[in-house]
């Protein structure tokens, strides 16, 4: 079975007074220029990180959230979207394509880590 990938969804730019902080965090996460990062910030909601490990996705999401952005982590395997730190299947049931929600490998693996 293929290892699930995770992505970071930027769902909101946050408060206008913290736009510069969010822009800096977005640059740090993506490695893009200030101009391109500003364009991305104006285009929310969008995926800023795709197909990475859970730990890397949560780290990027926490960096953006600390700067004031609204972010979620998305499992590319099951489509489950969750707040960083809560884990797959905690906020909403996973809906994997070929498994029951209770048999979702990413959610099950996350629960075993605790």
Rosetta blueprint (number, residue, H / E / L):
1 X L
2 X L
3 X L
4 X L
5 X L
6 X E
7 X E
8 X E
9 X E
10 X E
11 X E
12 X E
13 X L
14 X L
15 X L
16 X H
17 X H
18 X H
19 X H
20 X H
21 X H
22 X H
23 X H
24 X H
25 X H
26 X H
27 X H
28 X H
29 X H
30 X H
31 X L
32 X L
33 X L
34 X H
35 X H
36 X H
37 X H
38 X H
39 X H
40 X H
41 X H
42 X H
43 X L
44 X L
45 X L
46 X E
47 X E
48 X E
49 X E
50 X E
51 X E
52 X E
53 X L
54 X H
55 X H
56 X H
57 X H
58 X H
59 X H
60 X H
61 X H
62 X H
63 X H
64 X H
65 X H
66 X H
67 X H
68 X L
69 X L
70 X E
71 X E
72 X E
73 X E
74 X E
75 X E
76 X L
77 X L
78 X L
79 X L
80 X L
81 X E
82 X E
83 X L
84 X L
85 X L
86 X L
87 X L
88 X L
89 X L
90 X L
91 X L
92 X L
93 X L
94 X L
95 X L
96 X L
97 X L
98 X L
99 X L
100 X L
101 X H
102 X H
103 X H
104 X L
105 X H
106 X H
107 X H
108 X H
109 X H
110 X H
111 X H
112 X H
113 X H
114 X L
